[in-house]
Amino acid sequence: MIHVENLVKRYGKLVALDHFNLDVKDGEIFGLLGPNGSGKTTAINCILSLLTYDKGEITLFGKPMSPTNYESKRKIGVVPQNVAVFNELTVYENIDYFCSLYVPDKAKRKPLVEEAIAFAGLSDYRKFLPKKLSGGLLRRLNIACGIAHKPDLIFLDEPTVAVDPQSRNNILEGIKALNASGTTVVYTSHYMEEVEQLCSRIMIMDKGRAIATGTKEELTALIHTGEKLTVEADGLPLSVLEQIRNLPDVLRADYAEGHLKADCKGYGHPVIDVLDLLRQSGVHFGQVYSEPPTLNDVFLEITGKQLRD
């Protein structure tokens, strides 16, 4: 669906994209994950031929992408990071206008507009002007404008920024429904949990480069951190904590407020070692919690910083 090879984009001395490569398969939800300034939005704008670039090749639907490749552009929907609607038009008029850019026939367009309104949950707001809508409803209007013409490929750039939890869930469920209907989705976000929930494959970007790409399972397998263990323990002696820290498969361990927390390598065996040591040392412990590594752990280990840095 998308092939990008050795893409370079410079702004003077700043290299925004540094030999960036990307492949997105037909029918998947592909996540672009990275901090501010990592190059996510720049990459999307280059792919859409909204920005010129210094070097590289971009093909969409198997054909080279260019500003005049209208055949490919008709198959694409874009939901930008900043809400882009007309304040003078109602909800219905906004969706109808953006859909008309792809479907000039009014009779064919009307059912598409109605479907987009229903899809975004905007039926009760069709005559509202944007200034009367909440932030979450504005985001949903933004999405409806981008998907009304039923694109084969849609780019969603931070679609849930600054929206309430209910609207966020509505948006995420809508994206899943879009994908289930056959639309390929490229999704950028700061929110790790959204990417984990939605995306079949994920790329971690930093400083204009692709650092790692794969499924969530493939990405978590790249790092040393395995299970994150939490044990309720009464009065853990410092000497026992030091023994736990010295176990070969324990990366780090801390004890505070009656809870032992340990980051382990791999799965299963390190946890058993920790619990055996507690038993042998006569430490009474209660509930035991074990969590697999998250994308946040992957990002921290690979880049050495928090996502929003």
N, C-alpha and C positions, 0 to 999 in steps of 0.2 A: 504493500500500500504506500509506504514511504521509504525512500532510500536516500540517506545523506552521507556523503563521503568527503572527508578532509575539509570540512567547512571552516573558513577563516573569516572573521569579521573584526576589523580594527576601527577604533575611534581615535585617530591620531596615534599616540603611543600606547593607548590602552587596547589590549587584545581582549575583546569581548567573547569571541569564540576561537578556540585554539585547536585547529585540526579536529573538529567535532564530527563524530560519526553516529549515525542513528538508523535503525531499521525497525519499522512498525509493520506487523502482520495484519492481514485482513481479518476483521472480526474481533480484535482484542481491545481491551482497555489498557492503554500504555501510560504509565505514570512517569512524569518528570519531577524529580525531587531535588531540591537544592536551596541554599540560602539566598537572601537578597544579593543580586549582583552576580549570581552564578552563571547567567546566560540563558535561562529558560525562555524568557519572553523574546529575547533577541533571536534565539534559534527558531522559534515559531514564526516570527516576522520574516525571517529570511526564507523559511520553507514556503511561506505564502507569497513570496515575492513582494512584500511590503517594504523590505529593506534590500539594498544592494549589498553584496559581500565581495571580499577580496579574492577568495579562492575557494574551490570546491565544486561538487556536483550534487544536484538535488533532482530527484525524480519522484513524481506522484502518479499513482495508477499506472506505473510502467513507462511514463513519458516525462521528458525533461520539463521542469517547471520554469515558467517565465512570466513576466507581467502580462503578456498577451495570451497566455494559455487559458482561454476562457472555458474551454471544454472541461478542463480539470476543476477550474474555480467554481463551475456550476454544481459540482458534486461535493463542495466543501461548505461547512458551517463554522462560524467563528463566534465564540463568546469571549470578549476581551476582559481583561482584569478590571478595568474601570467601566462602570455602567455607561453604555453608549446608546441612548434613546433620545427621542425628540420631546422636549418638555411641553411643546404646544399641541402634541397629538395625544389622544386617549390611548389606553392599553390596546384596544382593538386596532386603532389606526396605526399605531407603531408597528405591530406585528404584520398588519396588511402591507404597510409600506416596505418593510424589509423583505417580505416574501415576494413582493412585486418585482424586486431586482432580479429574481430568478424565474418567477412565473408571471409573465405579463398578462395572461388571460384571466380576467376577473372571475369568470365562472369557475375555472379550475382552481383558482386561488382561494375562494371562499371556504370550501371544506377543509383546506390545509390550515387556514387561519383558525377556524373553529377547533380543529384538532389540537393545535398548539396551545390555545387558550385552555382547553380542558386538561391537556397534559401538564401544564404548569400550575394548575389549580387557580386560575385567574377568572373563572366564570362570573364571580360576584363583583369583579372589578373592571369589567370590560369598558365601561364608560368613564373610568377614573383617569385623571391626568397623573403623570409620574410624581408630581410634587405631593400628591395625596397618598402615596404608597409608602409603606414601611420599607426599611432597608432590605428585609428578606423578600418582600414582594417585588421590589425593584430588581433584585438579582434574578428572580424567577421570570420577570418580564424580559430581562436581558437574554436569558436562555431561550425563551419562546421565540424571540426575534431571530436568534441564530439557527434554530432547528425547524422553523415552520416549513421550509421548502424540502424537508426530508433529505438531508445530505447523506452521502455514503461515508463521509469522514468529517468528524467534528473536533475542533480544538477548543478546550475549555481551560482558560487561563485564570486560576485562582477564583473559581466561581462562588465560593462560600465565604469569602473574606467579609468579616464584620456583619455576619447574620446570626440570628438567634438559633438555638439548637433545633427547634421545631422546623424552621425553614431549611436549615442545613440538612436534616434528615429527609425532608421532602425533595430537595435538590439531588441528594445522593441516590434516593430511590428512583428518581426520574432518569438519572444517568444510567442506572442498571437496566431500566426498561428500554431506553434508547439502544443500548448495546444488544439487548435480547432481541430487538427487532431487526438487527443486522448492521447497525451503525458502528464503525470503528471509531474509537475515542482516544484522543491524546489529552491527558489530564495533568495539569501542573498544580502543585499545592505546596504550602508550608506545613500542612497538617499531616503528620505521619499516619495517624489512625485512619484518615480518609483514604490515603494511598494503599494502606494494608487492606482495607475493607473492599476497595473497588478494583484494584488493578491486577491484571493477570501477569504482567511483567513491569518491572520498575527500573528506571535509570537514575543513578545518583550523579548529579553534576556538581562541579565546583570549579571556579576560575575558568569557565568556558570550555571545560573538558568533561568527557564522560569518564567517571572514575570506576564505576561498576554497573553492570546490567544483568538482570535475571529475574526469576521469580523471587518471592519473599524467602522461600526455603533456600534457594541457591545463594542469595545474598547473605543470609544469616550463616550459611556454611562457610563463607569466606573469612569470618572473623574467629578469634580465639574464644570469645565469650560464649558459653553454653547456657546452662540453666542458671537462673537467679533464685537462690534459695533463701527463704525466710523461715526462721524457727522461733517460736515462743519459748524462751528459756529463762528460768529463775536463777538470778545470781551467777552468771557465767564468770568463772575466775579468769583473770588475765592470762594465767599460764595455759589454760585450755584454749583460749582465743589464739594465743601464739602458736599452739600446736595445729590448730585448724588452718591458720595462715600458712603454715609450713607444709601442709599436704600438697603433693605434687600437682594435683589438678584443681587447686583453689587459687584463683587469680588475686582475690582480695576478700577480706572479711572484716566486719565491724560489729560492735555490740553496743546498743543503746536502748534505754527504756524497755528492757525486758525482751528485746528482739535481736537475734543473731541474723545478720544479712551477709550472704556470701555469693560472690560471682564465681562460677565454676567453668572449667573447660568441658566441652562435650555434654553428654546426657547420662543420667542414671548412676553410673559408677561413682563419680565424685560425691553425689548426694548421699549415697550409702556410706561412703567413707566418713563424711562429716557426722552423720547420725550415729555410726558405730563408735566414733571417738567420744561423742557426748555420753553415750551409754557407759562406755568403759571408764569414763572419768566421774561417773556418778552424778552427772548433771540431769536434773529433772526438766523435761521439755514437754510442751503441749502440742498445739497445732503446727503442722509443717506445710508451707506453701512453696510451690515450685513453678516458675514462669519460664517459658522459652525466650530466647533473645528477640528483641524487637528491631524494627528498622532504625529506631533512634540509637540503639546500641551499635548497629552497623555503621550508621553515619558518624557517630562519635569516634569509633575506632579507625575508620578509614580517613576521615578528614581532621580529626583531632579537635572538633569544635561543635558547639550546639547548632542546630539547624538554622535558627534565626540570627546567628552572628552576621 
